[in-house]
Amino acid sequence: MNAPPIAYIFSVICLVVAALLVELSHEAVFAVALAVILVIAAITIPAWLKMTDQWNRAVILRLGRYRGLGGPGLFYVIPFLETIATVIDLRIRTTEIRAEEALTRDTVAIAMDAIVFWRVVDPRQAATEIENYRLAVERVAQTSLRETIGSHDLSQLLSDRQTADEELRATISRKTTIWGVEITSVEIKDIAIPNSLQDAMSRQAQAEREKQARETLASAEIGIALKVKAAAQVYADDPIALKLRQMNLIYEMNKDRGTTIIIPSEMASAFGVVSAVAAASLGVIPEDKKAP
């Protein structure tokens, strides 16, 4: 790790002060000794003064043993005794994983893509328990994805991705916790299935939709039949209602044609009786009433 710019600023200040001491003290022993100390400090400041960003932690080893973490901000290390083994990034990172030709529990070969969101929560374990935690997370996520595929049916993976995401996250997290790595979430991007299986699933879905449509139509016909049966019962119990319905139907069929329809009724029959009585009083007998 390189020294921060402020370390070089302190070194320059020490050198300037040492030069002023030598010049103003006319080479006095005390001043020269102090100037030497300042020069040594100017040389060593960049070696022991370090700095990390807010999201980084430096793992410090003292004579090969873990001493502590440095940062964020300025911290120091003792030259020749302490070293910085590595710098751990604590931010959330993503790893893309893919399982090709993995078999589900119902022996269907599929390919699945997923994204793993993870971060280091214990820099000490990440630095001392495993050599390369980034590569380890990727390998564990890859194998866990295949395990998840093998423990589920294809229909489960397609219909309930959230449950599969959570199970995959728990599986990966259980293996990476001992390394100081936390799996925050896992999201399945895509599930690719063979083309032949896609055609079969499409035909199955089409058949299911057709079945539902026919069931809906049959239910509607049953409802209509029940309503017609109820209406027929009403008309059978009340003939006047049936006649009114007949007249309404005739009106609805001919209201836009501009035609006149004469329907025989009791009133017309009454007019016929009156005309017959009048003819008899006048001595007029219709032809059909005359004797042969």
Residue pairs with C-beta under 8 A, 6 or more apart in sequence:
1 50
1 52
1 58
1 84
1 87
3 45
3 46
3 47
3 49
3 50
4 49
4 50
4 51
4 74
6 49
6 51
6 74
7 45
7 46
7 49
7 50
8 45
8 46
10 42
10 45
10 49
11 41
11 42
11 43
11 45
11 46
12 42
14 38
14 39
14 41
14 42
14 45
15 38
15 39
15 42
17 35
17 38
18 34
18 35
18 36
18 38
18 39
18 42
19 35
21 31
21 32
21 34
21 35
21 38
22 31
22 32
22 35
24 31
25 31
25 32
44 79
47 77
47 79
48 76
48 77
48 78
48 79
49 74
49 76
50 58
50 70
50 74
50 75
50 76
50 77
50 84
51 71
51 73
51 74
51 75
52 58
52 70
52 71
52 72
52 73
52 75
52 87
53 71
53 72
54 72
54 73
55 72
55 89
55 90
55 91
56 71
56 72
56 87
56 88
56 89
56 90
57 69
57 70
57 71
57 72
57 87
57 88
57 90
57 123
58 69
58 70
58 71
58 75
58 84
58 86
58 87
58 88
59 66
59 69
59 70
59 84
59 85
59 86
59 87
59 88
59 123
59 124
59 127
59 128
60 66
60 67
60 68
60 69
60 70
60 77
60 82
60 83
60 84
60 85
61 67
61 82
61 83
61 84
61 85
62 78
62 81
62 82
63 81
63 82
66 124
66 128
67 82
69 123
69 124
70 77
70 84
77 83
77 84
85 127
86 127
88 120
88 123
88 126
88 127
89 120
90 119
90 120
90 121
90 123
91 119
92 117
92 118
92 119
92 184
93 117
93 118
93 119
94 115
94 116
94 117
94 118
95 115
95 116
95 118
95 134
95 137
95 138
95 141
96 113
96 114
96 115
96 116
97 113
97 114
97 115
97 116
97 138
97 141
97 142
97 145
98 111
98 112
98 113
98 114
98 142
98 145
99 111
99 112
99 142
99 145
99 146
99 149
100 111
101 109
101 110
101 111
102 109
102 110
102 111
102 112
102 145
102 146
102 149
102 150
103 109
103 110
103 149
103 150
104 110
104 149
104 150
104 152
104 153
104 154
104 157
105 150
105 151
105 152
105 153
106 153
106 154
108 154
108 193
108 194
108 197
109 194
110 149
110 154
110 157
110 191
110 192
110 193
110 194
111 191
111 192
112 145
112 149
112 157
112 188
112 190
112 191
112 192
113 188
113 189
113 190
113 192
114 141
114 145
114 168
114 186
114 187
114 188
114 189
115 186
115 187
115 189
116 137
116 141
116 172
116 183
116 186
117 183
117 184
117 185
117 186
117 187
118 137
118 172
118 176
118 181
118 182
118 183
118 184
119 181
119 182
119 184
120 126
120 133
120 180
120 181
120 182
121 180
121 181
121 182
122 180
123 180
124 180
125 178
125 179
125 180
126 133
126 179
126 180
126 181
129 178
129 179
129 180
130 136
130 179
133 179
133 180
133 181
136 176
136 179
137 172
137 176
137 181
140 172
140 175
140 176
141 172
141 186
144 168
144 171
144 172
144 175
145 168
147 171
148 164
148 167
148 168
148 171
149 157
152 164
154 193
156 163
156 164
157 164
157 188
157 191
158 191
161 188
164 188
165 185
165 186
165 187
165 188
166 186
168 186
168 188
169 183
169 184
169 185
169 186
172 183
172 186
173 182
173 183
176 182
176 183
193 201
234 241
235 241
235 242
235 245
236 242
247 263
250 261
250 263
254 261
276 286
279 285
279 286
